[in-house]
């Protein structure tokens, strides 16, 4: 009877898990892509997850979470990994500031203050 109740309790979480994955799909997809890039680099350069953890000053368990692609990485963590491996994981397009011509009419002239 306990086994049936345990199974019943487990079955109730699948919907919550699915909703969570759906809500967090964007960052989960990015995290998975980053994980694949890291794993490819490690394999190509014969670096273990333990060695990466040592380079980063992270626990091997945390590096394992990263390479599983389910960790919500901070920009700080991404930068540390990029620096430790000498690779780019995320690129931000250059921001080009365009000079706008000055308006002849000040922006707030129409509003009484």
MINUFI-700400 format. One record per atom (N, C-alpha, C, O): residue in one letter; x, y, z. Coordinates in steps of 0.02 Angstrom, whole numbers, plus 50000, padded with zeros to 5 digits. Atoms other than C-alpha are relative to their C-alpha. Example, Ala and Ser with C-alpha at 12.3 -4.5 7.8 and 13.67 -1.06 7.14 Angstrom:
MINUFI-700400
A500454994150000;A506154977550390;A500455006050000;A500975005950033;S499584994149997;S506844994750357;S499615005550037;S499865011050045;
//
This chain:
MINUFI-700400
X500414994050000;X500005000050000;X500435006350000;X500275011249966;X499544994349999;X501445011950040;X500295001449931;X500385007249911;X499714999150066;X502185008849868;X499515003549954;X499715007649913;X500514996850042;X500545014049786;X499955007450019;X499905011749975;X500044993049979;X500465029949890;X500615003949978;X500555009749957;X499384996750022;X502285034149850;X499975001549925;X500175006849902;X500064999150072;X501935031749665;X499505005649985;X499605009749940;X500514994850010;X500385042549678;X500285006950014;X500135011649977;X499694993549984;X501385056649760;X500485002149945;X500505008049927;X499534998450054;X502725055749625;X499635002249938;X499865006849903;X500384998450060;X501415056449487;X499735007250002;X499615010149949;X500284993349996;X500755073049551;X500505005549982;X500305011149967;X499504994950013;X502395082049522;X500175000849926;X500495005749907;X499814999650071;X502545078549335;X499725006249967;X500055009249924;X500314994150030;X501355092649291;X500375006350022;X500495010849981;X499624994349975;X502275104949402;X500685000449966;X500915005849947;X499355000250034;X503935099449326;X499955002349928;X500375006049903;X500104998150071;X503265101349149;X499875007549995;X500135010849949;X500144992750001;X502595118849188;X500645003950014;X500775009049983;X499374996649983;X504275123649266;X500465000049939;X500755005149923;X499575000550060;X505225117349112;X499755004649945;X500155007749910;X500294995650051;X504035126748999;X500135007350016;X500305011249971;X499884993149978;X504205142849099;X500735002049992;X500885007749977;X499284998750000;X506095141449102;X500354997549937;X500974996849936;X499725003050061;X506345134648926;X500565004249969;X501055001449945;X499504995850032;X507335149648863;X500694999250031;X501184997849995;X499345000649969;X508735149048991;X500244992850002;X500844991550001;X499805007050001;X508705130048995;X500324998249932;X500814994549929;X499725001250067;X509025129748806;X500715003049995;X501164999749969;X499334996950001;X510485141948825;X500494996250044;X501074995250025;X499575003749954;X511175132248972;X500224993449967;X500804991449974;X499835006350034;X511105116148870;X500515001349944;X500974997449935;X499534998450054;X511995124448723;X500705001550028;X501204999450000;X499364998549966;X513355131048840;X500324993550024;X500924992550016;X499745006449975;X513535113748918;X500314996049943;X500844993049951;X499745003950057;X513775105648747;X500665003049977;X501134999349962;X499384996850022;X515095118448699;X500574998550049;X501134997250028;X499495001549949;X516025115648863;X500234992749993;X500824991249993;X499835007150005;X515935096648846;X500424998549938;X500894994549941;X499605001050061;X516575097248667;X500725002350010;X501194998849991;X499334997349988;X518035108148720;X500404995450046;X500984993850033;X499665004449953;X518455096848867;X500234993649966;X500794991349976;X499845006350035;X518405081348757;X500575001149950;X501054997249948;X499494998650050;X519445089248617;X500695001350031;X501204999850001;X499374998249967;X520765095248740;X500194995350057;X500654996650095;X499875005249949;X520715079848852;X500065002950070;X500535001450108;X500044996949934;X520245089949005;X499424996750037;X498874996050009;X500545003149961;X519235081549142;X499585005550034;X499795011250042;X500434995449962;X517795089649234;X500345001950066;X500275007650089;X499634998649938;X518865088349391;X500535005349988;X500625009850029;X499484995050017;X520265098149307;X499685006849989;X499955011950011;X500354993750010;X519015111349252;X499785002950067;X499855008950079;X500214997849934;X518325112249429;X500595003250038;X500525008350071;X499394997349967;X520105115049495;X500195006849971;X500365011450008;X499844993650033;X520425128849367;X499535005650022;X499735011350031;X500524995049984;X518805137549414;X499945001350075;X499675006450096;X500104999449928;X518905134849601;X499304998050021;X499045000250072;X500675002549987;X517215126049594;X500064992750023;X500574989550013;X500015007149983;X516725109149664;X499874996049936;X499554998449890;X500155004350057;X516695094649541;X499254998949991;X499014998149935;X500725000950004;X514855092649583;X499675005849964;X499205004849924;X500284994150033;X514475110449527;X500164999949925;X499745001649884;X499825000550071;X515435107949364;X499574994849966;X499364995749909;X500445005250028;X514425092149337;X499305002849986;X499015001149934;X500654996850012;X512815102249355;X500035004549939;X499565004749899;X499924995650057;X513475114749229;X499994996149935;X499644997949888;X499955003850062;X513895101649099;X499384995649986;X499324992749932;X500645003350012;X512195093449122;X499515004849965;X499015002649938;X500424995250034;X511445109549055;X499385002050037;X498915004750007;X500614998349961;X510205112049195;X500135005350052;X499715006550095;X499824995049951;X511105125449294;X499875007049971;X500085008449915;X500134993150020;X510525143549283;X500635004150015;X500735006450071;X499344997049991;X512235151349257;X499975007650005;X499585010849970;X499944992749996;X512675168949309;X500505002349948;X500904998449923;X499504997250046;X513655180449195;X500704999150029;X501184997949992;X499355000949967;X515065179349322;X500284993049987;X500864992249971;X499795007050011;X515125160349307;X500194998949927;X500694995649913;X499865000750072;X515055161049117;X500685003149984;X501085000249948;X499364996650012;X516495173549115;X500594996050028;X501114995649996;X499475004149971;X517535162549231;X500164994049956;X500744992249946;X499905005950043;X517275147449119;X500345002049935;X500804998749913;X499704997550062;X517685157448962;X500745001350010;X501164999549968;X499314998349986;X519285163749042;X500424993850013;X500984993249988;X499635006149983;X519805146749110;X500144995749938;X500664992549934;X499925004250060;X519555138148941;X500265003949939;X500485000949891;X499794996050058;X519985152648825;X499524999449942;X499734999749884;X500515000550053;X518355150848730;X499455005150013;X499405007950068;X500574995649993;X516825161448699;X499374995850004;X499244991749960;X500625003749991;X515195154448765;X499395004249980;X498905001649954;X500554995550017;X514085169648740;X500315006249967;X500815008949991;X499774993950033;X514315184148621;X499445005250003;X498865003649994;X500474994450000;X513485201048636;X500185004449940;X500755006849936;X499844995850058;X513365210648473;X500235006950023;X500015009550074;X499754993349984;X514305227148474;X499435004950002;X498995004949959;X500504994749994;X513245241448531;X500275006149963;X500805008649980;X499794994150038;X513355255648407;X499535005650017;X498935005350004;X500404994349981;X512765272148474;X499965004849941;X500475007349918;X500094995550056;X512045282648335;X499845007050027;X499435007950071;X500134993149981;X512105301348354;X499335002149970;X499235001749909;X500654997650024;X510345308148342;X500045007549992;X500335011050034;X500004992850008;X510085325448272;X499615003350057;X499105000750079;X500334996649946;X509615337748406;X499335002649977;X499265005249921;X500674997650015;X507785342048410;X499975007650009;X500285010350054;X500074992749994;X507325360048381;X499545001750058;X499585007250086;X500474998849946;X505945358248510;X500214995850059;X500284989750053;X499835004049941;X506445353048686;X499454994950015;X498864996250003;X500465005549990;X505625336748736;X499435001550047;X498884998950038;X500504999049948;X504655343348885;X499625006649994;X499285008550042;X500354993650007;X503975359948817;X499254999450002;X498905004150020;X500735000850004;X502235352848795;X499684997750066;X499074997150070;X500265002649938;X502065346848974;X500065005350055;X500615007650069;X499964995349944;X501605358749116;X500264996550062;X499994991450082;X499725003049939;X502645355049270;X499925004750057;X500125003250113;
//
